[in-house]
């Protein structure tokens, strides 16, 4: 069974950067697509980015050019580098392990204007 733990969230001013990490336990990390999603207050959870086992990446239009997803299979960790942050990026960010169907507990990102 896969368990995910996110970290790296916090409070940042608009235009700033944060790097989120998602560390996984279990033995099937390297072969699974990993995704990042976010949920703002009063809104549905939405897709942000994903990276396949071959490191192919895909992004939501709202974050293209600002966010970068990457992975380190040796560390069983996926990252989300977030640059040029905007107040509308404020949300709880979750990582998702596709094969295990597992969500992390989330990490809060707050961007002040």
C-alpha positions as CSV (number, residue, x, y, z in Angstrom):
1,X,0.0,0.0,0.0
2,X,1.3,3.4,-0.9
3,X,1.4,6.3,1.5
4,X,2.1,9.9,0.4
5,X,3.3,12.8,2.5
6,X,3.4,16.3,1.1
7,X,5.5,19.2,2.4
8,X,6.7,22.6,1.4
9,X,3.6,24.6,1.5
10,X,3.4,28.0,3.2
11,X,2.6,31.7,2.9
12,X,4.3,33.6,0.1
13,X,3.8,37.0,-1.6
14,X,2.5,37.2,-5.1
15,X,5.4,36.7,-7.6
16,X,7.2,34.4,-5.2
17,X,8.1,30.8,-5.4
18,X,7.5,27.6,-3.4
19,X,8.6,24.0,-4.0
20,X,6.3,21.2,-2.9
21,X,7.5,17.7,-2.2
22,X,5.6,14.5,-2.0
23,X,7.4,11.5,-0.5
24,X,6.0,8.1,-1.1
25,X,6.3,4.8,0.7
26,X,5.8,1.5,-1.0
27,X,7.5,-0.3,-3.9
28,X,5.7,0.8,-7.0
29,X,6.5,4.5,-7.1
30,X,8.7,4.4,-10.1
31,X,6.2,2.9,-12.4
32,X,3.3,5.1,-11.5
33,X,2.2,8.4,-12.9
34,X,2.2,11.0,-10.1
35,X,-0.2,13.9,-10.1
36,X,-0.6,17.2,-8.3
37,X,-4.1,18.6,-7.7
38,X,-5.4,21.5,-5.7
39,X,-8.5,22.6,-4.0
40,X,-9.4,26.1,-3.1
41,X,-12.0,27.0,-0.5
42,X,-15.5,26.4,-1.9
43,X,-14.2,24.9,-5.1
44,X,-13.8,21.4,-6.5
45,X,-10.4,19.7,-6.5
46,X,-8.7,20.5,-9.8
47,X,-5.8,19.0,-11.8
48,X,-2.5,20.9,-11.7
49,X,0.2,18.7,-13.2
50,X,1.3,15.2,-13.7
51,X,4.4,13.2,-14.6
52,X,4.5,9.7,-16.0
53,X,7.0,7.0,-15.2
54,X,8.8,8.1,-18.4
55,X,8.9,11.7,-17.1
56,X,6.4,12.9,-19.6
57,X,4.6,15.9,-18.1
58,X,1.3,17.6,-18.5
59,X,0.0,20.8,-17.0
60,X,-3.2,22.7,-16.5
61,X,-3.4,25.8,-18.7
62,X,-3.6,28.0,-15.6
63,X,-0.1,27.0,-14.5
64,X,1.8,26.4,-17.7
65,X,5.0,28.3,-17.9
66,X,5.0,28.9,-14.1
67,X,5.0,25.4,-12.5
68,X,7.3,22.5,-13.1
69,X,6.7,18.9,-12.0
70,X,9.6,16.5,-11.6
71,X,10.4,13.2,-9.9
72,X,13.3,11.4,-8.3
73,X,12.5,7.7,-8.3
74,X,15.5,6.9,-6.1
75,X,14.0,9.1,-3.4
76,X,10.4,8.1,-4.2
77,X,9.6,11.8,-4.3
78,X,7.7,14.0,-6.7
79,X,8.2,17.8,-6.7
80,X,6.2,20.8,-7.8
81,X,8.2,23.9,-8.4
82,X,5.9,26.9,-8.4
83,X,7.1,30.2,-9.6
84,X,5.4,33.6,-10.3
85,X,2.7,32.6,-7.8
86,X,-0.6,34.4,-7.9
87,X,-3.3,34.9,-5.3
88,X,-5.5,32.6,-7.3
89,X,-3.0,29.8,-6.7
90,X,-4.0,29.7,-3.1
91,X,-5.3,26.2,-2.3
92,X,-4.5,23.0,-0.5
93,X,-2.2,21.0,-2.8
94,X,-2.5,17.2,-3.0
95,X,-0.3,14.6,-4.7
96,X,-1.9,11.5,-6.2
97,X,-0.4,8.1,-6.9
98,X,-2.2,6.8,-9.9
99,X,-1.6,3.1,-9.6
100,X,-2.4,3.0,-5.9
101,X,-5.3,5.4,-6.2
102,X,-3.8,7.1,-3.2
103,X,-4.0,10.8,-2.1
104,X,-1.7,12.6,0.3
105,X,-3.0,14.6,3.2
106,X,-2.4,17.9,1.4
107,X,-0.3,21.0,2.1
108,X,-1.6,24.6,2.3
109,X,-0.3,27.2,-0.1
110,X,-1.3,30.8,0.5
111,X,-0.3,33.6,-1.9
112,X,-0.9,37.1,-0.6
113,X,-1.4,40.0,-2.9
